[in-house]
């Protein structure tokens, strides 16, 4: 799961999904830094009795799956990078 500016962008979520080769979960609340701090404070004062209970309270806005079309382009990019290695020489 990603938060912050990455989660706000469909394009960046799609790139992450392709890079990871698995779906990316977009949280309902994308400001995860503040949410994490609040969650830890809530654990400290007993709002949640365990990290598992806190984790169960999170809500997912959407799941971004790796697109086969984007994945194919990503593979081609890797082939191009591998082919370009060695073109430059030292000195």
C-alpha positions in Angstrom: 0.0 0.0 0.0 1.3 3.4 -0.9 0.3 6.8 0.5 1.0 10.5 -0.1 1.6 11.9 -3.5 2.3 8.5 -5.1 -1.2 7.3 -4.1 -2.8 10.5 -5.5 -1.5 9.7 -9.0 -3.1 7.0 -11.1 0.0 7.0 -13.3 2.4 6.5 -10.5 0.3 3.8 -8.9 0.2 2.0 -12.3 4.0 2.3 -12.6 4.4 0.9 -9.1 2.1 -2.0 -9.9 4.1 -2.9 -13.0 7.4 -2.6 -11.2 6.2 -4.8 -8.4 4.3 -7.2 -10.7 1.3 -7.1 -8.3 -1.7 -4.9 -7.5 -1.1 -1.7 -5.5 -3.7 -0.8 -2.9 -4.6 2.9 -2.7 -5.7 3.9 0.8 -8.9 6.0 1.3 -6.8 8.5 3.3 -3.7 9.2 1.3 -1.9 11.3 4.0 -0.4 8.1 5.5 2.2 10.0 7.6 -0.4 11.7 9.7 -2.6 8.6 9.7 0.4 6.5 11.0 1.2 9.0 13.7 -2.4 9.1 14.8 -2.6 5.4 14.7 0.5 5.0 17.0 -1.0 7.6 19.4 -4.3 5.7 19.4 -2.4 2.5 20.2 -0.6 4.3 23.0 -3.8 5.5 24.7 -5.9 2.4 24.1 -8.1 3.4 21.2 -7.0 0.2 19.5 -5.9 -2.7 21.6 -3.4 -4.1 19.0 -1.7 -3.2 15.7 -3.9 -5.9 14.1 -7.0 -4.1 15.3 -5.6 -0.8 13.9 -4.7 -2.4 10.6 -8.2 -3.8 10.3 -9.6 -0.3 10.5 -7.9 0.9 7.3 -10.0 1.4 4.2 -8.8 0.9 0.6 -10.1 3.4 -2.0 -9.1 1.2 -5.0 -6.7 -1.4 -6.2 -4.5 -0.6 -9.2 -3.6 -3.8 -11.1 -0.6 -4.0 -13.4 -1.8 -3.3 -16.9 -0.7 -5.9 -19.4 -0.1 -3.2 -22.0 2.1 -1.1 -19.6 3.8 -4.3 -18.5 4.8 -5.1 -22.1 6.2 -1.6 -22.6 8.1 -2.0 -19.3 9.7 -5.3 -20.6 10.7 -3.6 -23.9 12.3 -0.8 -21.9 14.4 -3.3 -20.0 15.5 -4.9 -23.2 16.5 -1.5 -24.6 18.5 -0.7 -21.4 20.3 -4.1 -21.6 21.1 -3.4 -25.2 22.5 0.0 -24.5 24.8 -1.2 -21.8 28.4 -1.1 -22.9 27.9 1.6 -25.6 29.9 4.1 -23.5 33.5 3.3 -22.7 35.7 4.8 -20.0 38.4 7.3 -20.9 
